[in-house]
Amino acid sequence: MIVAPIFISLLTALLTLWNKEHLRWVRSLSLIGSVSCFGVAVNIVATVLMAGPQQIHFGGWPPPFAISFYIDTLSALLLLVSSLIALCGTVASIATVSLRWEYKGYYTLYHFLMMGIFGAFSTGDLFNLYVWFEVLLMSSFFLVSLTKHKTSILGGFKYAVINIVSSLCFLMGLAFVYAAVGTLDMRHLNELILIEGQSGVFIIGISLLVVAFSIKAGLFPFYFWLPASYPAALTAIAAVFSGLLTKVGVYALLRILIPLTGGESHAILPYLYFMALVSMVLGVLGALAQDNIKGILSFHIVSQVGYIVLCFSLGSVLGVAASVFYLLHHIVVKTNLFLSVAYIEKVGGSVNIARLGSLWQKDAFIAVMFVISALSLIGIPPLSGFWAKVFTLQSAMAQEKILAVVLCLVVSLFTLMSMLKIWLNVFWKPYQTPEPQFSASRFKWLIVPLVILNIWTLSVGLASAQVFELAERVAIELVPRGER
Amino acid sequence: MMSLCVAALFAVGVWLLLSRDWLGLVIGIGVLGHGINLLLLLSGEGETREALPQALILTAIVIGVGIQAVLLVLATLGYEFSRQRDTDDLTEDME
């Protein structure tokens, strides 16, 4: 049951390969696959909330030796959000991706990507996590460079090299961790560490893992690949990347570091705190300097990942809960902003703010959709972003981290400025854009994900107390008993 | 002896990785990958934990070959576009 999302994605990917000349078959299959993944994810969340963490062991071996899948509340919530994003991404791809790429196996790659993401969220074994990372990276390399323009190939190459270096780091860390503890099953590892303490070799291993995951999460000083590659991808796929790929890195950091708080590896958290602060500031400054909407939004990812890491680098239950809430808010809002860009790209014919304008008169719908997500990202009540920032500030205040509080507020202000830049130029400035040449009626389907994701932002904002309760439950599961 | 092998592979791998040539970079990643596979083998020494690293290395080798292929494809395409072997001269012209 809990591995169903992975198998459904695999099956969908293979079936789309089988009969790829028939676009209708491929598209409907893709949609059916995504919908059933979402359905299963809802079911998994319900099961985990009612009956506690679920697990499954492959290969008939007893627990520490078998390949285990383990889903607790954190994994279940992330599976839910990522399958929602996968569904919205599928609809958006059907609506916007040009026929050329659809015939060339776009959906196959897309579902392999999803398989990697679902796998990374549901595995309970470190080496298995490495394998899922590779699965999702392989498909994302091809998805970035799919269009074979100069920028997408070069962006794809940079993206590939830096991420492979991070994977090598990951593997090196695995070797050290295994040498120190003798197991790679995450829960077994945590139990052994609690009993035996953390040796020097183990700390080296964990540090290497932290470096690897920080590269994948796009933290300072490892974020340069991100704004170079995301804008080069097709907008529909950039939306899925922006929502999920860096967040897989953040999830891995949470998963590895937080259960070990209290031990010697606790000393890594202050470094992460520093890295998070710098990426918050540099990300938003980079966004201010961009003229390409996708570039601006890509830099925002760096800044927002900074917020998420900042929360859990505090190491407290409140901080971890805040970062989980932030994840649930951020994944959805970021994807929605990129999907708005996909819409703008079709209506206005460009993604450069200098060549866009007066969209407010032309298409009020997209203006409203964009404004809701943008305000949520900045942090305006009653949207989810406001509560995410409130909880962040609360957890920072609780430990009297004044610098963090000040920077959070200043960065929010700069985020507002860069969003204003998009708003004034794209929607407000009088400008004669060329008449849109829609070739396909399928384009109108893009409205569906935009509306769904905005409803999510609004409802998470309105039900913030209940969602935060869930996030606290996650935090209590993760933070070891002695540290609460 | 094994440790020396790992060290040598790491040195060569990192040196190639830092070279400015596309091909050097790709080969460097390959060599580094082999170094890390040996490191994994070393991590399982002693007691009864030798079996798992061998299984892990087998998987890692397969993944490594796949990655090499992907990188070579990207590098070839990139070379065709830019006519530039030197990674330092890649410009970032957005739009």
Chai-1 contact restraints between the chains, C-beta under 6 A:
chainA,res_idxA,chainB,res_idxB,connection_type,confidence,min_distance_angstrom,max_distance_angstrom,comment,restraint_id
A,F127,B,L56,contact,1.0,0.0,6.0,A-B,restraint_1
A,E134,B,I63,contact,1.0,0.0,6.0,A-B,restraint_2
A,F141,B,V70,contact,1.0,0.0,6.0,A-B,restraint_3
A,K150,B,F81,contact,1.0,0.0,6.0,A-B,restraint_4
A,I153,B,L77,contact,1.0,0.0,6.0,A-B,restraint_5
A,I153,B,G78,contact,1.0,0.0,6.0,A-B,restraint_6
A,I153,B,F81,contact,1.0,0.0,6.0,A-B,restraint_7
A,L154,B,G78,contact,1.0,0.0,6.0,A-B,restraint_8
A,L154,B,L90,contact,1.0,0.0,6.0,A-B,restraint_9
A,G156,B,L74,contact,1.0,0.0,6.0,A-B,restraint_10
A,F157,B,L74,contact,1.0,0.0,6.0,A-B,restraint_11
A,F157,B,G78,contact,1.0,0.0,6.0,A-B,restraint_12
A,A160,B,L74,contact,1.0,0.0,6.0,A-B,restraint_13
A,I164,B,I29,contact,1.0,0.0,6.0,A-B,restraint_14
A,I164,B,I67,contact,1.0,0.0,6.0,A-B,restraint_15
A,L168,B,L32,contact,1.0,0.0,6.0,A-B,restraint_16
A,L168,B,I36,contact,1.0,0.0,6.0,A-B,restraint_17
A,L171,B,I36,contact,1.0,0.0,6.0,A-B,restraint_18
A,M172,B,I36,contact,1.0,0.0,6.0,A-B,restraint_19
A,A175,B,L39,contact,1.0,0.0,6.0,A-B,restraint_20
A,A175,B,L40,contact,1.0,0.0,6.0,A-B,restraint_21
A,A175,B,S43,contact,1.0,0.0,6.0,A-B,restraint_22
A,Y178,B,S43,contact,1.0,0.0,6.0,A-B,restraint_23
A,A179,B,S43,contact,1.0,0.0,6.0,A-B,restraint_24
A,G182,B,R49,contact,1.0,0.0,6.0,A-B,restraint_25
A,N292,B,M94,contact,1.0,0.0,6.0,A-B,restraint_26
A,N352,B,E95,contact,1.0,0.0,6.0,A-B,restraint_27
